[in-house]
């Protein structure tokens, strides 16, 4: 299709984007629009440096290739370069979401009706003083061509809604939300009881939650909290571009190093459906199931072709760009903690006094992590007791990984339609995360 310049590695990534956004605030429709774009990212590598360009005029792709090639220095042996040798040559049509599932073919009025079909659950509650409802979908089809012979098409889409609400009662306030992200529009129906349950739980929290006494506690992290912990505190450290040129970090993160208890395994996998679904990355590499930690030992890192070559490690399919305007960086896809062998009931019943973190506002941290809980509960004598107000739960990442003493036997993967992961200037990028319920012997709770 394209005349790739001789003596250079080149590739072209064409992105066809469809997106819908709807917002309703206190019953008022504030946004309802669709957007369609088609654009391309072009790059050339001469063995010493990369040359990039992006364009919204697809007729200019060949001209952009030629322009970049004119700045480069051709090498007749470019195919023998270690980075170029790493690039996979994948070919074929891998479009997954076709006619009956393609969100771009669903009328926008039907999407609005879905959203308004849930707003009565927050409108009818007098303690809810403020609410905002969002619907968003995004479908992206990518065509990838390379001078090595790659030629493939694949797609990704996500859809979902969020109801965010603030309650107030006798001077006390509390914010909570219900999020549901999916890959198919059909998965968003019939959630009334789940939304109602979240609203009722928030009301109970507002009326009865008391501040927790600060101190060290055993803590059970929900799949949401455990997933954010794995993403923020461990996943980012596994992105191999953070290690290039840093010998200290390479030694600290040497493959085979024990980083957690034997029952702990952490995986990143772009093959899994959800907001992190990425069947091929933006190097054209097929998604891989990558065990970052297996049985407590560091077993792999996340890679692009460039970092895999530099560290002489296998490709993982984690070169991801936010959109056509950016070059790929090493990014997570769906990162989660593997299941254990206990039920949630067993995790709770074995605790004399502790904390259950159910939902969170945010989490962060690479060496010392912090999680800001939203819904949290005291555990007393093996049962879930009263709701408690907690500002932060914090601890050392490595101490926490080595103080995990229980994992539930079912993994829940979370998908959110708004937000995503940020890195450098590229964000928010859709990612997935999750895990089982994770019990930690001791964390600092305040």
N, C-alpha and C positions, 0 to 999 in steps of 0.2 A: 504493500500500500504506500509506503514511504521509501524514498531513496536515502538510506542511512549513510552518512559520510564514511569513507574508508579510513582505517587506522584509528577509529574511535569507537567507544561504546556509547550508544544512544538509546533512549527510550522515550515513548510518548504515552501520556496518560490522559485520556479524554473522559470528562465527567459530565453526565447528563443528570441534572438535579431537578426534582420537583419537591415543593414544600408548601404545607398549609399551616397557618397560625390563626387561632381564634381565641379571643379573651373576652370574658364577661366579668364585670365588677359590680357587685351588689345589684345584679339584674340588668345592668346596662351593657349592651354590646359595644365594646371599645375597639376591637380589632377582628377583622375577618377577611383574610386575603390568601391568595395562592401566588406562588412564584415559580417560574421555570427558567433555568439557565443551562447553557451548554458551553463548555470551555475546556482548555487543555493546558497541561503542564509538560514542558519539553526540557530534556536535559542531555548533556553531552559530557563524557569523561575521557580524558586523554592519558590517564594513568598517574597524573600528578594533581589535577584539580578538576572540580565539577563546574560546569557552566549551565545556568538555568534561564528559563524564560516561561512566561505564561501568557495565554492569549484567549480572548473571547471570540476571535475570528478563526474558525477552524480551517478556513481556506489559506491561512497564513502559517500553518504548522510546518510545511516543508521549508518555507522561507526562514522560519525561526531555527530550524535544524541547520540550515546552511549558514545562517548568521552566527550561531554559536560555534559551529565547526571552524569558521574563519578566525575565531579568537583562540582556538585550541591548537595543540601541537600534535599532529597525528603520530601514532606509533604502530608500525607494521606488526608488532608482536602484542598488540593490545589484548587479544584473546587469551594470552598467557598470563596476564596480570592477575594477581591473587583475588582482587575484588571482583573483576569481571568473571573469573572462573566460578565464583560463588553464585552468581545469578542463575536461578532456575529458568528453564525454557518450558513454560506451560502454554498449552494451546487448547482452545475449545470454547464452547458456550456453556457457561455455568449460571445462567439466569434461573433463580429459584422462585421468585415471587411473580407468577404470571397472571393471566387475565383475571381469574377469580379472586386473586389476593393482592393485586397491584393497587396500592392506596391512591395512586394518581388518577385512577378511573372511577373513584367513588365521588359522587356529587358533594360539593361543599356544604349544601344544606343538610345532607344526611349527617355529616360530621357535626354540624351545629346542633342538630336534634339530639345526637348522642350526648353532647355536653350538657345541654339544657335539661336532658332527662335525668341528670343527677343533681342539679343545683337546688331542687326542692328540699333536699336533705339538709342543706345548710340554711336555706331561706326560712324554713319553718321553725328553727330553733331560736328562741328569744335571747339566749345567752351569747349567741354568735353575733358580734357587732360589726364585723368586717369579713368579707370573703371575696376571693378572686378565683375564677375558674379558667383554666387554660386547656386548649386542645392543640396538639401539634403533631404533624406527621412529616416525614422526610423520606424520599425515595431517591437513591443514587445508583445509576448504572455506570460502570467503569469499563472502558475499552483500553487494553494495555498492549503496546507493541514495542518490541526491542530489536536491536541490531543483531542479537544472538538468535532471533527467530521466534520469540514469544509472541503470541497472538491470542488474546483471550478476552472474553466479556463476562462480567459477573455483576451482581447487584446486592444492595443492602437497603433495607427499609426499617423504619421504626415508627410507631404510632402510639398515642396514649393521651392521657389527660391528668391534670392535677387540680385538686380542690384544696386551696389553702385558706385557713380561717382563723380568726382571733376571737376568743371568748373573753367575757368580762363578768365579774360578779362581786359585788361589795368591795370594790377597789382592787381586787385580784384579777390578773389577766393571764392568758395562756394561749400560745400559738401552736397549731398542729396542722397536718396536711394528710391528704390521701393521694398517693401516686399510683398510677398503673401504666406501665410501659409494655409494649408488645411488638411483635413483628407483623401481626395481622390485625386488621380492623375488627374482624369477627371475635377476637379475644377480649374486646372491651365491653361487651354487653353483659347484662345480668349481674352487676356488681353492687346492686342497691344495698343488700344486707351487709356486705363488707364495709361500704362507706358508712352506713348507719352505725355499725359497731365501732368504727373508729371515732365517730362523732360522740357517741355515748361514752366511750372510754376517756375522751378528752374532757368531757363535762365532769365525769367522776374525778378525774385528776385535778381539775380546777377547784372543785368543791372540797376535796379531802386531802390533797397532797401537803405534806409538811417538809420543811428543810431537813436534809439528812445531817447527822452529826459528822463532822469531818474525821477522816481517819482511814487506815488501811482496812479493806474488806475483801473477802472472796467475791468475785464478780462473774456473772454469766452474761456473755455478750450474745445478743440475738444474731441471726444471719446477716441482718443489715449492719449492725455494729461490727461484727467480726469481718464482714466483707470490706468495710471502709478501713478497718485496721490493716487488713492484708494488703489492700491497695496502697494506702498512704505510707504505711510504715515499712513495708517489705517490697511491694511491687516496684516502686520507684527506684529503690536501691538495686533492683535486678535489671534495670534498663542499662545495657552495656555501654552506651555512649557516655555515661557518667564516669566510666572507669578509664577511658582512653587517656593516656598520659599521666595517670595517677597511680603510681606504683604502690603507694601505701594502701589505697583502696583495693587494688588487685590482690594484695597479700591478705588483707582482712576478709576478702570475699573469695578466697581460694576454693575452687570446687573440691568437695569432700569435707569441708569444714562443718563441724556440728554447730547448728544455729538454734535448735529447738529440741523439744522432747521427742522421743522415738515415735510417738503416735501422730506427730504432726507432718502433714504433707500439704504443699501449696502448689496450685496449678494455674497456668495461663493457657487459654485455648480459644482461638478465634473461630473454631468450628461450631461452637455452641450458640444456639439461637438466643436472642436477647439483644440488648443495646450494644453489646460488644462483638456481635457477629461480624466477622471479617474473613471471608473464605480465602481471599488472597490479599497480601499487603501491597503497598505501593512500590515495591521492588518487583512485583509479579511473583512473589513467593507464596506457595500454598500454606494455609494455616496448619499449625502443628499443635498437638497436645504437649505442653512443655512443663515438666515437673521442676519447679524452681527449688522446692524442698521436697525430699522424699525420706520418710522415716527419720525426720529431724536433721538430715544432712543436706547441705547445699549441693544441688545436682546440676543446675543449669542457670543460664542468664537469658535475657530477652535480646534479640539481635535483629539488625538490618544486615544486608550483605557486607557493608563496610565494616561494621563492628565484628561480625562473625569472622571476617578475613583477618582483622587486626589481632583478635584474640585466639584465632585458630580453633574456633568452636562451630558447632552445627548451626545452620539457619533455623529460625523459629517462626518466621512470618510476622514480625512485629515492626516493620518499617511503615509508619502511617503518617499521612499528611492531613491537616485539617480540611483543606480543599485544594483546588487547582492553583491557588496563589502561592503555595508553600512546598518546600522540599520535604521529603519524608524524614521523620525523626523516629527513634526507637520508643514505641509506646505500647502500653498494655492493651489487651483486648477484653476478655472476660477472665478475671483473676479471682480465685476462690480457694477456700480451705476445704480439704477433703473430709468426708464424714468419718465418724468414729463408731463406737459400738454401744452407746448408751441412749436411752430415751430421754426426752426433756424431763419427764417425770422423775427419772432416776437422778439426773443432774441436780434438780431442785431438792428432792427428798433427802439427798445425802448432805445437804448444807444445814448447819445449825443457825447461822446468821450470815446474811450476805445481801447482795444487790443483783437484780435483773435489769439490764438495760435493754429496752424493747425497741424504741425508735430514737434517732439522733438528729440533731440540728446540723452538725458538721464534725469533721475529724481531720487531724493533720499531724505531721511529725515524722522525722526520719530516724533520729536517735532516741529522743524522748517524744512519745506521742500523747496527744490529748484528744478525747472524745467529749463533745458537749451533748449530753442526753436530752431528749425531749420527754418521752414517756419512760419512767423507771419505777421499780417497785422493790420494796424490802422483802427479803426472804427470811422467815422466822420459823425455826424448828421444822424445816422441810416443807414449808408451804409458802406460796406467794401471798404476801400480806398487803399492807397499805402502800399507796403511791408515795413516792418521795421526790422532792425537788433536789436536783443535782446540777451544779454548775459545770464541773468537769470530772472526768475520770482520766487519770494519767499514770504513766509508768515508763520505764525503760523498755525499748523494743525487745532487746535480747533477753532481758530478765523475764519479760512477759512470755516470750516464745518458749522459755524454759520452765515456766510455772503453769503451763496449761496442764490440767489434770483430768479433763473430761471433754469429750466431743459427742454431740448427739449423732444419731445414725441416719439422719436425712439432711441432704444439702438443699438449700433454697437459694436460687440465683435471682438477683434483683435487677430490674430494668427500670430506668426512669426516663421520661420523655423530655424533661427539661434538664439543663445543666450538663455536666460532663467533666472530663479531666483537662487540666491546663498544664502546659509545659512550654517554657520560653514564651513566645508570643502566640502559640497555637492553642487555642481553646475557645469554647468547650468542645472536646472531642468525645463522641459517644463511647462509653465503656460499660462493661458489666462487672458485677462483683457479687460475692455472697459467701455462703458456707453453712455449716451446721450451727447449732448453739455451742458456744465455746466457754468452758469454765476455766477461770484463772484463779490460782490460789490466793493472790494478793495484788490489789491495785490501790492507788491512792484516790480516794473519793472525797470530793469537796462540793 
